[in-house]
Amino acid sequence: MTKEQKNEIIEVLKGKFSQYNNFYVTNTESLSVEQVSKLRRACFSKNVEMRVAKNTLIKKALESLGNEQYAGMFDSLNNVTALMFSENPKEPALILSTFRQESKGEKPELKAAFINGDIYAGDNNLAALTKIKTKNELIGEVIGLLQSPAKRVLAALLHHHEQKAGGAEAAPAEAPAAE
């Protein structure tokens, strides 16, 4: 690989790291070509971008961004590395978990994940990453919590109004019959 090609890859990776707040570093070393293709298809169907690159080029791209927040990722750059970029922080974790269940294996292994500025190092974090909530899920929960008391008040008012309306209708109907 020429120096020009390496610099081009570094620039592409810098763009991806700048574009996405979430990326996963995985080890795909023991996967067959067929398994890697299957993993790529799964990523594509879920709008997760998967890239394989040399560890030194990944490290240079992260270092060139001049941001110390990526320093914790450097220890995970060993063996064969595939990067997974996503807007949704838990989608790559779901893809990895599903892939493992279907292939009944331990690979691809999660080396590290960078989620909105936080680093999750080690494969033991995969289960926790599948359970994190997206921004939209959190907003939905907050809106639901805020709506809940208002719904109860409205339901109580409607119930009270229906009882009064039911009682008012019954009285005039009985009055003519009593005369």
C-alpha positions in Angstrom: 0.0 0.0 0.0 1.4 3.4 -1.0 1.7 6.3 1.3 -0.9 8.1 -0.8 -3.4 5.2 -0.4 -2.8 5.2 3.4 -3.4 8.9 3.6 -6.6 8.5 1.7 -7.8 5.8 4.1 -6.9 8.0 7.1 -8.9 10.9 5.6 -11.9 8.6 5.0 -11.7 7.3 8.6 -11.4 10.8 10.0 -14.6 11.8 8.2 -16.4 8.8 9.6 -15.2 9.4 13.2 -16.3 13.1 12.8 -19.6 12.1 11.3 -20.7 9.5 13.8 -21.0 9.9 17.6 -21.1 6.1 17.9 -18.8 3.5 16.6 -17.8 0.0 17.6 -14.4 -1.7 17.3 -14.8 -5.4 16.7 -12.6 -8.4 16.2 -13.6 -10.4 13.1 -10.4 -12.5 12.9 -11.8 -16.0 13.0 -14.8 -15.3 10.7 -15.0 -16.9 7.3 -15.5 -14.8 4.2 -19.1 -16.0 4.1 -19.7 -15.0 7.7 -18.1 -11.5 7.1 -20.4 -11.1 4.1 -23.4 -12.1 6.2 -22.4 -9.6 8.9 -22.0 -6.8 6.2 -25.5 -7.5 4.9 -26.9 -7.4 8.4 -25.1 -4.0 9.0 -26.3 -2.7 5.6 -30.0 -3.6 6.4 -29.8 -1.7 9.7 -28.0 1.4 8.3 -24.8 0.5 10.1 -21.7 1.2 8.1 -19.0 -1.5 8.5 -15.3 -0.8 7.5 -12.2 -3.0 7.9 -9.0 -1.1 8.3 -5.5 -1.5 9.6 -5.1 -0.7 13.2 -2.2 1.8 12.6 -4.4 3.7 10.1 -7.3 3.8 12.6 -5.1 5.0 15.3 -3.6 7.7 13.1 -7.0 8.9 12.0 -8.2 9.1 15.7 -5.0 10.9 16.7 -5.2 13.4 13.9 -8.6 14.5 15.2 -6.6 15.9 18.1 -9.2 14.9 20.6 -8.1 13.1 23.8 -11.6 11.5 24.2 -10.5 8.7 21.8 -7.3 7.8 23.7 -9.1 5.0 25.5 -9.8 3.3 22.2 -6.1 2.7 21.3 -5.8 -0.4 23.5 -8.5 -2.1 21.5 -6.6 -1.7 18.2 -5.1 -5.1 17.8 -5.7 -8.2 15.6 -8.2 -7.9 12.8 -10.4 -4.9 13.3 -13.7 -4.0 11.8 -15.4 -0.7 12.6 -19.1 -0.3 12.8 -20.5 3.3 12.5 -24.1 4.1 13.4 -26.4 7.0 14.4 -28.2 4.6 16.7 -25.9 3.7 19.6 -27.3 0.2 20.2 -27.9 -1.0 16.7 -24.4 -2.5 16.2 -24.7 -4.2 19.6 -28.0 -5.8 18.5 -26.4 -6.9 15.2 -23.4 -8.5 17.0 -25.6 -10.3 19.5 -28.0 -11.6 16.8 -25.1 -12.7 14.6 -23.6 -14.6 17.5 -26.9 -16.3 18.4 -27.4 -17.4 14.8 -23.9 -18.6 14.3 -23.7 -20.1 17.8 -20.3 -18.5 18.3 -18.3 -16.0 20.2 -17.3 -13.9 17.2 -17.3 -11.1 16.2 -15.9 -10.0 19.5 -16.5 -6.5 20.8 -13.2 -4.9 21.5 -14.6 -1.4 22.4 -17.4 0.9 21.7 -17.5 4.7 21.6 -21.0 5.9 22.5 -21.6 9.7 22.6 -18.2 10.3 24.2 -18.1 7.3 26.5 -15.9 4.3 26.0 -17.1 0.8 26.7 -14.0 -1.5 26.5 -14.3 -5.3 26.4 -16.7 -7.9 25.1 -18.4 -8.1 28.5 -20.2 -4.8 27.7 -22.0 -6.2 24.7 -25.1 -7.2 26.7 -25.3 -3.8 28.4 -25.0 -2.0 25.1 -28.0 -3.9 23.6 -30.1 -2.4 26.4 -29.1 1.3 26.2 -31.8 3.6 25.1 -31.7 5.9 22.1 -32.3 9.6 22.3 -35.8 9.1 20.8 -36.7 6.3 23.2 -35.7 8.5 26.2 -37.7 11.4 24.8 -40.7 9.1 24.3 -40.5 7.8 27.9 -40.3 11.4 29.3 -43.3 12.5 27.2 -45.2 9.4 28.4 -44.3 10.2 32.0 -45.4 13.8 31.6 -48.6 12.8 29.9 -49.6 10.2 32.5 -50.8 12.6 35.3 -52.6 14.8 32.7 -54.4 11.7 31.3 -55.5 10.7 34.8 -56.8 14.1 35.6 -58.7 14.2 32.2 -60.1 10.8 32.8 -61.3 11.7 36.3 -62.9 14.9 35.0 -64.6 13.0 32.2 -65.8 10.4 34.6 -67.1 13.1 37.0 -68.8 14.9 34.1 -70.4 11.7 32.8 -71.7 10.9 36.3 -73.3 14.4 36.6 -74.7 14.2 33.1 -76.1 10.7 33.8 -77.7 11.9 37.0 -79.2 15.0 35.4 -80.7 13.0 32.6 -82.3 10.5 35.0 -84.0 13.2 37.1 -86.1 14.9 34.3 -87.1 11.5 33.0 -88.4 10.5 36.4 -90.1 13.8 37.1 -92.8 13.5 34.4 -93.5 9.9 35.3 -94.1 10.9 38.9 -96.7 13.6 38.0 
